[in-house]
């Protein structure tokens, strides 16, 4: 009798184990499938982005603050608009195309291309903005500074020369190369997040310490990452252990941010081609001379 009972125990245990494994599989499969979509998006060669940025003046070097304050004076924007701005653009492999909008402005002030080979900036956008501001104050400059109608691009070194700015931080910038995020790591990340009810295809969210992260992973189309962080330095300290476990190295530039929010659309975008029409050095020298004339006029009329 005892032997007969034992003969039933093993099949029952196996059935229970099979049921548990099946249940876990059914519960985990949607997240495992979503993790595959997230990994595919994270390894894509391109993405588009929109960021709302607030810089921390106290954390910035004196030279960095001086650059933005000088840019505010030249363009006529409030200083605060230089420290709180929107950036829209895209990334394709090692190339970045970005448009900078000062707070409250619907038009971009700066258009920038960064790559491992060459960094260029749209000279026409800031030039026309500065021209409009200065001509409104010194009418005679209308004859000295003609408006530019076609977009002209220049190197960052030429921009430094013309506007008297230190742009070494931009010239030295390079996209960080993160360690490849495996599907298992993506799954563990989604496991720590809660699934948003009613979201088709899968949307996952986590929030803590004044920050939130949402991943939208539709069955078809591009994956989207939405995030928001206030009091960023406190958040980085609180989440440092999680980033370390995921082997995500945070860029040092985060130390300059007071807060940031935005979205990334993974896999969205077209190949970025750097502009070919660049300013010649004679034109750069001429614009530097105009800057010196303006400086002299401001000194004469300064109270």
ABEGO torsion letter per residue (X at the ends): XAAAAAAAAAAAAAAAAAAAAAAAAAAAAAAAAAAAAAAAAAABABBBBBBBBBBBAAABBAAAAAAAAAAAAAAGBBAAAAABBBBBEBBBEABBBBBBBBBGBABBABBBBBBAABBBBBAAAAAAAAAAAAAAABAAAAAABBBBABBBBBBAAAAAAAAGBBAAAAAABBBBBBBBBBAAAAAAAAAABBBBBGBBGEBBBBBBGGBBBBBBBBABEBBBBBBBBBGAAAAAAAAAAAAAAAGBBBBAAAAABABBBEBBBBGBEBBBBBBABBBBAAAAAAAAAAAAAAAAAAAAABX
